[in-house]
Amino acid sequence: MKNNLLNLKDKSKLILNLDEENILETNKYFVSKIEEFWTDFNKNYQDLEKKYSKYLNNKNFFYQKEFLIKKSPIILLTTFFEKEKLYFVESLIENLIDKKVNLKKFKNVISLDVWKYLNLEEMTNDLFSILASKYKQQKEKILKISKSLANTTLISWSNKWAKTSIKEIKTDKKMDELIEDIEIEPTLIIIDNVDKMDNNGWDLIIKIFQFSKLKNLCFVLIIDSNKLDDINKGKFYSLKKYINYPIFELI
């Protein structure tokens, strides 16, 4: 088994060869590359933030650099093989839990499967509820951010946590300040079957892009290779606008 770069020149795609006898090694390789890329992304972000700070912090001008909006990377894992993909994802999560695959950078892993949810709102509610349940002291901040970034229905949140009413959720702080206030440990978020969501997963990808304004997250979106063209079809911006490279391809 050999996992390698498909294109060494631009490093645009990484091939993951799925061999059931060596699935553990493929899992290890995948995680090591994700952590390596995540580290590089953060370093590059900090360098760019420092470089453009005088433009971004001018009190008389509001100015945004497009490449600094996203504070957490979004990575694609694509494949033509549904059965093999399911095996890879399940083995990855189980090997992480069993600590057969070690995480050096990430403290937490969240794994979501789109097909379990009725709609995008239900899935985003679940994602934020997982984050809020882990960081209980920051629950109200996370609720405020969810209101802005995800447009989630706060009624479901107030039902989930009876101690927090909608009236108590104030949005007096600027959203950028709230985002900076949130302290989340490095978290890997894996979302499977993205293309099964409405609009071939496009709406979900745009929503994840909104979530990427939070620091210390890394999103891995798993998509059927056959659906990539459908996702881009008829869109003003292509998928390339929102994701990071390399793209992982499971074969």
ABEGO torsion letter per residue (X at the ends): XBBBBABAAAGABBBBBBBAAAAAAAAAAAAAAAAAAAAAAAAAAAAAAAAAAAAAABAABBBBBAAAABABBBBBBBBABAAAAAAAAAAAAAAAAAGABBBAABABBBBBBAAABABAAAAAAAAAAAAAAABAAAAAAAAAAAAAAAGBBAAAAAAABAABBAAABBAABBAAAAAAABBBBBBBBBBBGAAABBGGGAAAAAAAAAAAABBGBBBBBBBBAAAAAAAABGBABBAAAABBOBBBBBX
